[in-house]
Amino acid sequence: MHRISRVVSRYLLASTIGAIGVTIAVAALAQSQSPTALPARTSWLGNTYGNGNGTWMQINVMAIAVTPDGRVFTNTPWDESGAEVSLYKDGKVLGTAGGTHGWGHHGGRAVALNGRYLFAGVTVDNERNHLQKPGVWPPAGKDWFGVSRRQIGDLKKVAPFQPGVGAPADPNVQAATAFLQINEVPQKKREEAKLDRVTADVGGLAATDSVLYVANTLMNRIEMVDAESMQPKGSWDAPQPGRLALGPDGSLWALLDSASAAPRLAHFTAKGEAINDAPVLPKETQAVDLTVDNKGHLLIADNGPRQQVLYFTRDGGGGGGGGANNAYRESGALGERGGIFAGVAGRTGPQRFNGLTGVGVDAAGNIYVSCNGTGPQLGGTGAGLGATLESYAPDGRELWQLQGLLFVDGAWVDPSRPNSVYTGNKRFELDLSKPAGQESKYVAFLSGRFKYPEDPVFYLDDWPGLPMARKLDGRTFLFLTDMYSDHLKIYRFDAKRSGELAIPSGYFASRERGSKRIPNSPASNDWIWRDNNGDARFDADEFSVNHSSLPNPGGWGWWVDTKGDIWHTSDKRGINRFRYGGLDRFGNPIYSYENAQNYPMPAPFTEVKRAIYEADTDTMYLTGYTADEPYDNAFWKEVGRRLARYDHWSTEPRQRYSIALPWQTKAPIATTISMTVEGKYVFTVESLGLTLHVYDKDTGREVGVMKPGPEVGATSGWVDVPNGISASRQPDGEYLVFVEEDARGKVTMYRWKP
């Protein structure tokens, strides 16, 4: 039961309730043991499927393989709910393999098929030496990279080729019976490993009914394996081999120097003898995948500036012996030249590809293209920047598209366009008259890696960030917090020059993590950057360092109020306020340590974790811990155990109320991870994502709770970020509440009209 606490401090305990101006010193607000279930409808944005029927589109696709009848098999190192290896057809999810997530198992970057089996590149680790069983997990300090073989008719069934070590029913033992080790390498720290261009992953696979070809990128060779016994049959040298594809004549095409800035094509016989007819790729082509259709046409997925699928046709129509009459020439392309960055940069649409990772073709000539917003080289991103899987007819008509766009992401209604919603690096448009799951349309990608290569989205965080959008001096700005509240990124927009793209404009560093990768960043971990010359690059003379002007918070709470002031909490050193100083000549918001102040932490708090300030009423909402409700370091992202409201914050702070927040640290866990304030209410969400609490912001009384409905399978993943909830009051009084949903590639949207 929530309760009002008595607080004795220099902060006056007083409250004006409603219009009658009743002042209270102590109040006990009775709360129901079972909060009222509010009549909210559940929906989502960012994914084709919301898990209402148990399906979702995976958050990344790194490789695809297509059957003659148009089934598409995918692979990727990571999908939060285990859909690394998945199967699609005609825009529908047909299944997932499983066994590629947890207990040391991961997906990979390559996939191939023959008549009986699916072959998928995978990784096996021992979870930092916690898993130990010879033959099942690698020895201490090592990781394995190799190939998992599955039955093509039932992906969940492994296709064993060696005896197991241990209980036959153990799924980890079963996985080991169908795992071919290609490389064993020393473990690396995650931050180090994800920036490697050359990895120990299987770089490519191709299969006939008798032979499996494996691109061992790390060891600079292509290996041949018997497809039934999985015993080696030979190999040949090839520099950094990547994706592989079989021609209808049985020859093998390969991308070589695959980790370089300019991968190139090579053509081999089935036994590895070079065929001298591989075309030279056009300048700036970044070939990432290839396939051959049943007519011998070569298709190349180009993740360079063109963002297209390139077609190559043999002139002589001969049988692959090389020579002038068998030369390949570029004969066309699928996709708008420049992809999503052509025309209005960032605007989505058919054939506007963005970060190509795979290409495939079926017997009817339909083409399949996978994208993830970055391409196979993920850089600092953890799982790409949003997956799409698209199918096109031979004449270029789009047949279908699947989207798995969001991961560790939130949503915020555009203050300039009420039907527009920003996420970390995307924009959606809403039509609330449509059914659940269909209200939102993906309309823009905000990150321009060719125009703004120093955008921290591409190398700093695992994912873009959690958005706050504000309209300041007539212009819209996007502020992004990260998963650990280490920093705050600021973006501006310029539709005439950059279309939909968000332009890096400012940056607040608070902790060392990640910020050291910012170009020219100061040695200090406490600094502000502003794009003083408008080039969106981190120039050395654009940083200002905190020389003890303010205590470095290093805390969890970032908030941007409607006037543009930035608030940042510390654990025990108060709350910093950076006042908005207007715009510079390039349209960047101005912030400085000279125009900032620190507010001391008020009673009853011993630690403050979040601060939300309403500028129009000078009201502050704080959460954190008290002497009677202490911090628990096992729950380090939470907002705390207590919420308090303070009126007249800037002049003479008076506490209006103080209420206890849910705090149950044993199963079933119930702790509060994120909060926001909108309209008449305070909205909070528990860390498991299954319960949202709504409080009257004037009294602290709990109004009720919302829970995910059948539209999303009545479930949610963890809310794994400190700013995972936002809300917007619509003109008709309806509230849209957006919550990060960590499990299945989306943001959950609750619609509630009091």
matplotlib code that plots the C-alpha trace (Angstrom):
import matplotlib.pyplot as plt

x = [0.0, 1.4, 1.5, 2.4, 5.6, 6.3, 9.3, 11.1, 13.5, 14.1, 11.7, 8.3, 5.7, 2.6, 0.1, -2.6, -5.2, -7.3, -8.9, -9.9, -6.3, -6.4, -2.9, -1.9, 1.1, 0.6, -1.9, -2.5, -3.7, -5.4, -4.5, -6.3, -4.5, -5.5, -5.1, -7.9, -7.2, -7.6, -9.4, -6.4, -6.0, -2.6, -0.8, 2.8, 5.0, 8.3, 7.5, 5.3, 4.0, 3.4, 3.6, -0.2, 0.0, 3.5, 5.4, 7.6, 10.1, 13.7, 15.7, 18.6, 19.3, 22.9, 22.4, 19.7, 19.2, 16.3, 14.7, 13.3, 9.7, 10.5, 11.1, 13.7, 16.0, 17.9, 20.7, 22.1, 24.3, 21.6, 17.8, 16.7, 14.0, 16.0, 14.9, 18.4, 17.7, 14.2, 12.0, 9.7, 7.5, 5.2, 5.6, 4.7, 6.8, 6.9, 9.1, 12.4, 15.1, 15.7, 18.9, 20.8, 20.3, 21.5, 23.6, 26.6, 24.8, 24.5, 23.6, 26.0, 26.7, 26.1, 23.4, 23.1, 20.8, 20.8, 18.0, 18.1, 19.8, 20.1, 23.7, 24.0, 27.1, 27.1, 29.1, 29.5, 31.0, 31.2, 29.7, 32.9, 34.0, 30.8, 29.7, 32.0, 31.6, 34.3, 32.9, 29.8, 31.4, 34.8, 37.6, 38.2, 39.3, 38.2, 35.3, 34.2, 33.0, 31.5, 28.5, 25.3, 23.4, 19.6, 16.9, 15.5, 11.9, 12.0, 14.6, 14.2, 15.7, 19.4, 20.9, 23.6, 26.8, 28.8, 28.2, 27.1, 28.9, 26.4, 22.7, 21.0, 18.0, 20.2, 19.6, 23.2, 24.5, 22.2, 23.5, 27.0, 26.2, 25.4, 28.2, 31.2, 34.0, 35.8, 37.8, 38.7, 40.0, 40.8, 37.9, 37.8, 36.1, 32.8, 33.8, 36.9, 35.3, 32.4, 34.8, 36.9, 36.5, 38.0, 36.4, 36.5, 32.9, 32.1, 32.0, 30.0, 28.4, 27.2, 26.0, 25.3, 23.8, 27.3, 29.6, 29.5, 31.7, 32.9, 34.5, 37.0, 37.7, 40.1, 42.3, 42.2, 40.8, 37.7, 37.1, 35.2, 33.3, 31.3, 27.7, 26.7, 29.6, 30.8, 34.4, 36.9, 37.4, 40.0, 40.5, 42.2, 43.7, 41.6, 42.2, 39.5, 36.7, 33.2, 29.9, 29.7, 27.2, 26.8, 26.1, 23.7, 26.8, 28.2, 30.9, 31.5, 31.4, 33.0, 33.6, 37.3, 38.9, 35.5, 36.6, 38.3, 36.9, 36.7, 35.7, 36.1, 34.6, 36.3, 35.0, 36.1, 35.4, 33.7, 37.2, 38.6, 40.4, 40.2, 38.0, 39.2, 35.8, 34.9, 33.9, 35.6, 33.1, 32.4, 34.3, 32.9, 31.0, 30.9, 29.8, 28.3, 26.5, 26.0, 23.7, 23.2, 19.8, 18.8, 19.8, 23.3, 22.8, 25.0, 23.4, 25.6, 24.3, 26.1, 26.2, 28.2, 26.8, 24.6, 22.7, 21.5, 21.5, 23.7, 23.0, 25.8, 25.2, 27.6, 28.0, 28.9, 26.4, 29.2, 29.9, 32.3, 35.6, 36.6, 37.8, 36.3, 33.2, 32.3, 33.0, 30.4, 29.1, 26.9, 23.4, 21.1, 20.2, 17.4, 16.8, 16.9, 20.4, 21.5, 18.9, 17.2, 19.5, 18.5, 16.0, 14.6, 17.3, 16.0, 12.6, 11.5, 9.8, 10.0, 13.5, 15.0, 17.5, 19.4, 22.3, 22.2, 23.2, 21.8, 20.3, 18.6, 16.4, 13.8, 13.0, 10.4, 13.0, 11.6, 14.4, 14.8, 16.8, 17.7, 18.9, 19.8, 20.6, 24.4, 25.4, 27.4, 30.0, 28.0, 30.6, 29.6, 26.0, 25.0, 22.5, 22.3, 19.8, 16.6, 15.9, 13.9, 13.3, 11.8, 10.6, 10.4, 9.0, 11.2, 9.7, 10.7, 7.2, 7.4, 5.7, 6.1, 8.2, 8.8, 10.1, 11.9, 13.0, 13.4, 15.5, 16.3, 14.3, 11.6, 9.1, 8.2, 5.5, 6.8, 6.1, 5.7, 3.5, 1.0, 0.7, 4.4, 6.5, 10.3, 12.2, 16.0, 16.7, 13.4, 10.2, 6.7, 3.4, 0.2, -3.3, -5.2, -8.3, -6.7, -6.7, -4.1, -0.7, -1.6, -1.8, 1.9, 3.8, 7.6, 8.4, 12.0, 15.4, 17.3, 21.0, 23.0, 26.2, 27.5, 26.7, 27.3, 29.9, 30.8, 27.3, 27.8, 24.9, 27.3, 30.2, 29.4, 26.4, 24.9, 21.7, 20.6, 19.1, 15.9, 14.3, 13.0, 11.8, 11.4, 10.4, 12.7, 12.5, 10.3, 12.6, 12.5, 15.4, 15.9, 17.7, 18.8, 19.8, 21.5, 21.0, 23.3, 22.7, 26.4, 25.7, 23.1, 23.1, 21.5, 20.3, 18.9, 17.0, 17.3, 14.8, 16.1, 19.7, 19.3, 15.8, 14.7, 18.3, 19.1, 22.2, 24.6, 24.4, 25.5, 26.7, 27.0, 29.5, 29.0, 30.9, 33.9, 32.0, 31.8, 32.7, 36.4, 35.5, 34.3, 36.9, 39.1, 37.3, 39.0, 40.7, 38.1, 34.8, 32.8, 32.4, 30.0, 30.4, 28.6, 28.9, 30.2, 31.0, 28.0, 29.9, 28.5, 32.1, 33.8, 36.5, 39.1, 38.1, 34.4, 34.6, 34.1, 35.3, 33.8, 36.6, 34.7, 32.0, 29.5, 29.7, 29.9, 26.7, 27.5, 23.9, 20.9, 18.4, 18.3, 15.4, 14.8, 12.0, 9.7, 11.7, 14.9, 16.7, 18.5, 18.3, 20.7, 20.6, 23.4, 23.3, 24.2, 25.4, 22.1, 20.6, 22.3, 20.4, 21.8, 19.8, 18.9, 20.9, 19.1, 20.5, 23.8, 24.1, 23.9, 20.8, 22.5, 21.1, 23.6, 24.5, 27.4, 28.8, 28.7, 24.9, 24.2, 23.5, 23.3, 20.3, 21.0, 19.2, 16.1, 14.8, 13.8, 16.2, 19.6, 20.0, 18.1, 17.8, 15.3, 14.2, 11.3, 10.7, 7.5, 8.7, 5.3, 4.4, 7.9, 7.1, 9.7, 9.1, 12.0, 12.5, 15.2, 16.0, 15.8, 17.3, 14.4, 14.2, 17.9, 19.5, 20.0, 22.9, 21.3, 18.7, 21.0, 18.9, 15.7, 14.2, 14.2, 11.6, 10.0, 8.5, 8.1, 6.6, 7.9, 6.1, 7.9, 11.1, 13.2, 12.3, 11.1, 10.7, 7.7, 7.0, 3.4, 3.5, 5.8, 4.7, 6.2, 6.7, 6.4, 9.4, 9.4, 12.9, 12.0, 9.9, 7.6, 9.9, 8.1, 10.4, 10.0, 12.5, 11.1, 8.8, 7.3, 4.8, 2.2, -1.1, -2.7, -0.7, 2.6, 3.2, 5.7, 6.5, 7.9, 11.2, 9.5, 7.4, 4.1, 2.6, 2.3, 1.2, -0.8, -0.8, -2.7, 0.1, -1.7, -2.3, -0.1, -3.1, -2.7, -5.4, -4.8, -2.6, -2.3, -1.0, -0.1, -3.2, -3.8, -2.7, 0.9, 0.5, -0.3, 3.4, 6.4, 10.1, 12.1, 12.2, 16.0, 16.6, 16.2, 14.1, 11.8, 8.4, 6.9, 3.3, 1.4, -2.1, -4.1, -6.5, -9.5, -8.1, -6.7, -3.3, -0.7, 1.8, 4.9, 7.1, 10.3, 9.8, 13.2, 12.2, 10.5, 11.7, 9.1, 7.8, 4.5, 1.8, -1.0, -4.1, -6.1, -8.9, -9.7]
y = [0.0, 3.4, 6.0, 9.6, 10.0, 12.6, 14.6, 17.1, 19.3, 22.8, 21.7, 22.6, 19.9, 21.6, 21.0, 22.7, 20.1, 21.1, 24.5, 24.6, 25.2, 22.9, 22.7, 19.5, 18.7, 14.9, 12.8, 9.1, 8.4, 5.0, 2.8, -0.3, -3.6, -4.5, -1.5, -0.8, -2.3, 0.6, 0.0, 0.4, -1.0, -2.5, -2.0, -1.6, 0.0, -1.1, -4.7, -6.3, -8.8, -7.9, -11.5, -11.7, -15.1, -15.8, -14.5, -11.5, -10.4, -10.7, -7.6, -8.3, -10.3, -10.9, -13.7, -15.3, -18.5, -18.9, -22.2, -22.5, -22.2, -18.9, -20.0, -17.6, -18.9, -16.3, -16.1, -13.5, -13.5, -12.1, -11.8, -11.1, -13.8, -16.5, -16.0, -15.9, -18.6, -18.1, -19.1, -16.9, -17.2, -14.8, -12.2, -14.7, -16.1, -19.9, -20.7, -20.4, -23.0, -22.4, -23.5, -20.4, -18.3, -18.9, -21.6, -20.4, -20.7, -17.9, -17.5, -16.3, -14.6, -17.3, -19.8, -22.3, -25.1, -28.3, -30.9, -32.2, -29.8, -26.2, -25.2, -22.2, -20.4, -20.3, -19.4, -21.5, -20.0, -21.0, -17.8, -16.6, -20.1, -20.8, -23.7, -26.7, -30.0, -31.2, -31.6, -29.5, -26.2, -24.8, -25.0, -22.1, -18.9, -20.1, -19.6, -21.8, -20.7, -23.3, -24.7, -26.2, -28.7, -28.8, -30.8, -28.5, -29.9, -29.1, -26.5, -27.4, -30.8, -31.1, -33.4, -35.2, -36.5, -37.4, -39.0, -36.9, -36.5, -36.6, -37.2, -37.6, -35.6, -32.6, -30.0, -28.7, -32.3, -32.6, -29.3, -30.6, -33.7, -31.5, -28.8, -28.7, -26.6, -24.4, -22.1, -22.1, -18.7, -16.9, -15.1, -11.3, -8.6, -7.7, -4.1, -5.3, -8.2, -6.2, -3.7, -6.3, -6.2, -9.7, -12.2, -15.9, -16.3, -18.5, -15.8, -17.7, -21.1, -22.9, -26.4, -29.1, -32.5, -33.8, -30.9, -28.0, -25.1, -23.0, -19.6, -19.5, -15.8, -15.8, -18.5, -17.2, -20.3, -22.0, -25.4, -28.3, -30.7, -33.8, -32.7, -36.1, -37.2, -33.6, -34.8, -32.5, -33.1, -30.4, -26.6, -23.9, -20.5, -17.4, -14.0, -13.2, -15.2, -14.1, -14.9, -17.9, -18.8, -21.8, -21.4, -23.6, -25.2, -26.3, -23.6, -21.5, -17.8, -16.0, -12.6, -12.2, -9.5, -9.4, -7.4, -4.7, -1.5, -3.0, -6.7, -8.4, -11.3, -14.6, -17.6, -21.2, -24.7, -27.1, -28.3, -24.8, -24.1, -20.4, -19.4, -16.1, -14.5, -12.7, -9.1, -6.1, -4.4, -0.7, 1.9, 2.3, -0.9, -2.6, -6.1, -7.9, -10.9, -12.6, -15.1, -16.7, -17.2, -20.3, -18.4, -17.8, -14.1, -12.9, -10.7, -8.6, -6.9, -3.5, -1.8, 1.1, 4.5, 3.0, 0.8, -1.5, -5.1, -5.1, -7.5, -9.0, -11.0, -13.2, -11.8, -15.1, -17.4, -20.0, -22.5, -20.6, -21.2, -17.5, -15.5, -12.5, -14.3, -15.2, -11.8, -10.6, -7.1, -5.0, -5.2, -3.5, -3.0, -3.4, -0.5, 3.3, 4.5, 5.8, 3.7, 5.4, 8.3, 9.3, 12.2, 13.1, 11.5, 9.1, 8.7, 5.0, 3.3, 0.3, -0.3, 2.3, -0.1, 0.7, -1.4, -4.4, -7.7, -10.4, -11.2, -14.4, -15.5, -18.2, -20.3, -17.8, -15.0, -13.2, -11.4, -11.2, -8.5, -8.2, -5.0, -3.9, -0.2, -0.8, -3.8, -6.8, -4.7, -3.7, -1.4, -0.2, -1.3, -4.4, -5.8, -3.5, -0.6, -2.3, -5.3, -5.5, -8.5, -7.6, -9.5, -8.2, -9.6, -9.9, -6.6, -4.8, -4.7, -5.1, -8.3, -8.0, -6.5, -7.6, -5.2, -5.8, -2.2, -1.5, -2.9, -1.2, 1.7, 4.1, 6.4, 10.1, 12.1, 14.8, 18.2, 19.7, 17.0, 15.2, 12.2, 11.7, 9.7, 9.6, 6.6, 6.5, 6.9, 6.4, 8.3, 6.8, 8.3, 7.4, 6.8, 6.0, 5.0, 1.8, -1.6, -2.5, -3.0, -1.1, 2.4, 3.2, 3.5, 3.5, 6.7, 7.7, 6.5, 9.3, 8.2, 9.2, 7.2, 8.5, 12.2, 12.2, 9.4, 10.7, 10.3, 8.4, 6.1, 4.1, 3.5, 4.6, 2.6, -0.8, 1.0, 4.6, 5.6, 6.5, 9.7, 12.9, 15.5, 19.2, 22.2, 25.1, 28.5, 27.0, 24.1, 20.4, 18.7, 15.1, 14.2, 10.6, 8.9, 5.6, 2.2, 3.2, 7.0, 7.5, 10.5, 12.6, 13.1, 16.1, 16.2, 19.0, 18.8, 20.7, 19.4, 21.5, 20.2, 16.8, 15.6, 13.4, 12.9, 13.9, 16.0, 15.6, 18.8, 18.4, 15.8, 15.6, 13.2, 11.9, 8.6, 7.1, 4.2, 4.8, 8.5, 7.7, 6.6, 10.1, 11.7, 14.3, 13.8, 15.3, 13.2, 14.2, 12.2, 15.4, 17.6, 19.2, 19.2, 21.6, 21.5, 25.1, 25.1, 23.1, 20.2, 17.5, 16.4, 16.3, 18.9, 19.4, 23.0, 22.3, 20.7, 22.5, 20.7, 20.9, 22.4, 21.8, 24.2, 21.6, 18.2, 15.5, 13.6, 10.3, 9.5, 7.8, 10.6, 12.8, 15.0, 17.8, 20.1, 21.9, 25.1, 23.2, 23.1, 19.8, 18.2, 15.5, 13.7, 12.3, 9.6, 11.7, 15.1, 16.7, 17.7, 19.7, 22.1, 23.2, 26.2, 26.5, 29.4, 29.8, 28.7, 29.4, 30.5, 26.9, 26.1, 24.2, 24.6, 26.3, 24.8, 25.6, 25.0, 28.7, 28.8, 25.9, 25.3, 22.5, 21.9, 20.0, 16.8, 17.4, 15.3, 12.5, 11.3, 9.8, 9.1, 10.7, 8.6, 10.5, 14.1, 15.3, 19.0, 20.8, 24.2, 25.8, 25.2, 25.0, 21.5, 18.8, 15.1, 13.2, 9.5, 7.6, 6.1, 7.1, 6.0, 3.8, 2.5, 2.0, 1.4, -2.2, -2.6, -5.6, -3.2, -0.5, 0.8, 1.3, 4.7, 3.9, 3.2, 6.6, 9.3, 12.9, 16.0, 19.5, 22.7, 26.0, 24.1, 27.1, 29.5, 27.8, 24.0, 22.6, 18.9, 18.2, 14.4, 11.4, 7.9, 4.5, 2.8, -0.9, -2.7, -6.5, -8.0, -11.6, -13.5, -12.2, -9.2, -5.8, -2.8, 0.5, 1.0, 4.2, 7.1, 10.1, 12.9, 13.9, 15.8, 15.0, 11.9, 10.3, 7.1, 4.4, 0.9, -2.1, -3.7, -6.8, -4.7, -6.4, -3.6, 0.1, 2.3, 5.5, 8.1, 11.4, 13.9, 16.4, 14.0, 11.0, 8.7, 5.6, 5.7, 2.1, -0.1, -1.2, -4.5, -5.9, -7.3, -10.2, -8.1, -8.6, -12.0, -10.6, -10.4, -8.1, -8.4, -6.6, -2.8, -2.6, 1.1, 4.0, 6.1, 3.4, 5.1, 8.2, 9.5, 12.0, 13.4, 13.6, 16.5, 14.3, 13.4, 10.0, 9.1, 7.3, 5.6, 4.1, 1.5, -0.1, -3.8, -5.5, -9.0, -8.8, -5.9, -3.3, -0.5, -1.3, 1.4, 1.7, 3.7, 4.9, 7.5, 8.4]
z = [0.0, -1.0, 1.7, 2.3, 4.3, 6.9, 6.0, 8.3, 6.4, 5.1, 2.3, 3.5, 3.5, 2.0, -0.7, -2.6, -3.5, -6.6, -6.6, -2.9, -1.7, 1.2, 2.8, 4.5, 6.7, 6.7, 4.7, 4.4, 0.9, 1.0, -1.9, -3.0, -2.4, -6.0, -8.3, -10.8, -14.2, -16.6, -19.9, -22.1, -25.6, -26.5, -29.8, -31.1, -33.6, -35.3, -36.1, -38.8, -36.1, -32.5, -31.0, -30.7, -32.4, -31.1, -34.0, -34.6, -37.2, -35.9, -35.2, -37.5, -40.6, -41.6, -44.2, -46.2, -48.3, -50.6, -51.9, -55.4, -54.0, -52.2, -48.6, -47.0, -44.3, -42.3, -39.8, -37.5, -34.3, -32.1, -31.7, -28.2, -28.1, -30.0, -33.6, -34.9, -37.5, -38.9, -41.8, -43.9, -46.9, -48.6, -45.9, -43.1, -40.3, -40.6, -37.7, -35.9, -35.3, -31.6, -29.9, -31.0, -27.9, -24.4, -22.8, -24.9, -28.2, -30.8, -34.4, -37.1, -40.4, -43.0, -44.1, -46.9, -48.0, -49.9, -50.5, -46.9, -44.6, -43.5, -42.6, -40.3, -39.1, -35.3, -32.3, -29.1, -26.0, -22.4, -20.9, -19.5, -18.3, -16.4, -18.7, -18.6, -20.5, -22.9, -26.4, -25.6, -24.7, -25.5, -22.9, -20.6, -22.3, -25.8, -28.2, -31.1, -34.5, -36.8, -38.6, -37.2, -39.3, -39.1, -40.9, -43.6, -43.0, -39.3, -38.2, -34.5, -35.1, -35.4, -38.0, -36.0, -37.6, -34.5, -31.1, -28.2, -24.9, -22.0, -21.6, -25.0, -24.0, -23.1, -25.9, -25.5, -26.1, -29.1, -30.5, -30.1, -32.2, -35.2, -34.7, -37.0, -35.4, -37.9, -35.6, -31.9, -30.8, -27.5, -25.9, -26.4, -24.5, -26.1, -26.8, -28.5, -30.5, -32.0, -33.6, -35.3, -39.1, -39.5, -37.2, -36.7, -37.8, -40.8, -43.5, -46.1, -46.9, -50.0, -50.4, -52.9, -51.9, -51.6, -50.6, -48.1, -48.9, -45.9, -46.1, -43.3, -43.3, -40.5, -41.9, -45.5, -47.1, -48.5, -47.1, -48.6, -46.3, -47.1, -46.7, -45.1, -43.0, -42.4, -42.8, -44.6, -48.3, -49.1, -49.2, -51.1, -50.3, -50.7, -49.0, -46.5, -48.2, -47.5, -49.0, -51.4, -54.1, -56.4, -60.1, -62.1, -63.7, -60.2, -60.1, -57.0, -56.8, -53.8, -52.4, -51.5, -49.3, -47.7, -44.7, -46.8, -48.2, -51.6, -51.7, -55.1, -57.0, -57.7, -59.6, -59.0, -60.3, -57.9, -56.9, -56.4, -59.6, -60.6, -63.5, -65.1, -65.8, -62.6, -63.4, -61.8, -59.6, -60.2, -58.1, -54.5, -54.6, -51.2, -52.2, -49.2, -50.7, -54.1, -55.7, -59.1, -60.7, -62.7, -65.9, -64.8, -64.0, -61.2, -58.5, -56.1, -53.0, -52.9, -49.5, -50.8, -51.7, -54.5, -52.1, -54.9, -56.1, -59.2, -62.1, -64.2, -67.4, -69.4, -72.9, -74.7, -73.0, -72.7, -70.0, -67.7, -69.4, -69.4, -72.3, -74.1, -75.3, -71.7, -70.0, -67.5, -67.8, -65.5, -67.0, -64.6, -60.9, -58.5, -56.2, -56.4, -56.8, -53.4, -51.6, -48.7, -48.9, -52.5, -53.0, -49.6, -47.6, -45.0, -46.5, -46.8, -49.7, -52.0, -53.5, -51.1, -49.5, -46.3, -45.2, -47.5, -46.0, -48.2, -51.6, -52.9, -55.8, -56.3, -59.4, -60.6, -60.6, -57.5, -55.7, -51.9, -50.1, -46.5, -44.8, -41.3, -41.5, -41.4, -43.5, -42.3, -40.6, -37.5, -36.1, -32.6, -33.0, -31.2, -33.7, -36.6, -36.8, -37.7, -40.1, -43.2, -45.4, -48.8, -51.9, -55.4, -58.6, -61.7, -63.0, -59.7, -58.1, -54.3, -53.3, -49.5, -46.8, -43.2, -40.5, -37.2, -36.7, -33.0, -30.2, -26.9, -28.2, -27.1, -28.8, -28.4, -30.1, -32.4, -30.8, -34.3, -35.9, -33.6, -35.9, -36.0, -33.6, -33.2, -32.0, -31.5, -35.2, -37.0, -37.5, -37.8, -38.7, -36.9, -38.1, -34.9, -36.8, -37.9, -36.0, -33.5, -35.0, -38.1, -36.7, -37.4, -40.7, -40.9, -42.9, -42.2, -41.1, -39.3, -39.4, -42.4, -42.4, -45.7, -45.0, -41.3, -40.7, -37.2, -35.9, -32.6, -33.5, -35.7, -33.3, -29.8, -28.5, -29.2, -30.3, -31.2, -27.8, -26.1, -27.5, -26.2, -28.8, -28.0, -30.0, -29.2, -30.9, -33.6, -34.4, -33.4, -31.7, -30.8, -27.5, -27.0, -23.8, -23.7, -22.0, -19.1, -19.0, -19.8, -22.1, -23.9, -27.7, -29.4, -33.0, -35.1, -38.4, -41.7, -44.2, -47.1, -46.8, -45.2, -45.7, -42.8, -41.5, -37.9, -37.8, -34.8, -32.9, -29.3, -26.8, -23.0, -21.6, -18.1, -17.8, -19.6, -21.2, -24.9, -24.9, -25.3, -28.9, -29.7, -32.1, -30.4, -27.0, -24.0, -21.4, -18.9, -18.8, -18.1, -21.1, -23.6, -27.4, -29.7, -33.5, -33.7, -37.4, -38.6, -40.2, -37.8, -36.9, -33.5, -34.1, -31.4, -30.6, -30.1, -26.6, -23.3, -20.1, -16.7, -14.5, -11.2, -12.1, -11.2, -9.6, -12.3, -11.7, -13.4, -12.5, -14.2, -14.7, -17.8, -18.6, -21.1, -20.1, -22.6, -22.3, -23.4, -20.0, -19.4, -16.0, -14.8, -11.5, -9.5, -7.0, -4.0, -5.4, -6.2, -9.6, -12.3, -14.5, -17.8, -19.0, -22.7, -24.1, -27.5, -30.9, -32.5, -36.2, -37.3, -35.4, -32.5, -29.0, -26.7, -23.3, -21.1, -17.6, -17.0, -17.5, -15.2, -11.5, -9.0, -6.7, -3.5, -2.9, -0.8, 2.1, 2.4, -0.3, 0.3, -3.4, -6.3, -9.5, -11.7, -12.0, -14.2, -14.2, -15.5, -16.6, -16.9, -13.3, -11.7, -10.5, -9.8, -9.5, -8.0, -7.4, -5.4, -2.1, 1.6, 4.8, 5.5, 1.8, 0.9, -2.4, -3.5, -6.0, -7.5, -9.0, -10.2, -13.2, -11.2, -10.4, -6.7, -4.1, -3.5, -5.6, -4.3, -5.9, -5.1, -5.9, -6.4, -7.1, -8.4, -5.6, -2.4, -2.9, -1.0, -1.0, -1.9, -1.4, -1.1, -2.1, -2.0, -5.4, -6.1, -4.6, -4.6, -5.2, -4.9, -7.4, -8.7, -9.1, -9.1, -9.2, -11.1, -14.0, -15.8, -15.3, -17.1, -16.5, -19.0, -18.8, -15.4, -14.6, -13.6, -15.6, -14.4, -15.7, -13.8, -15.0, -16.2, -18.5, -17.5, -15.4, -15.9, -13.0, -13.4, -10.6, -10.3, -10.5, -8.2, -5.3, -5.8, -5.7, -7.8, -10.5, -11.8, -13.9, -17.5, -18.7, -22.2, -23.9, -26.3, -29.3, -28.1, -26.6, -23.1, -22.5, -22.7, -22.5, -19.8, -19.9, -19.9, -20.0, -17.5, -19.9, -21.3, -21.0, -22.6, -22.9, -25.0, -24.4, -27.6, -28.4, -27.6, -24.2, -25.1, -23.8, -25.9, -23.6, -25.3, -23.5, -24.6, -25.2, -25.1, -26.3, -29.7, -31.8, -31.1, -28.9, -27.1, -27.3, -24.8, -25.7, -22.7, -22.5, -18.9]

ax = plt.figure().add_subplot(projection="3d")
ax.plot(x, y, z, "-o")
ax.set_aspect("equal")
plt.show()
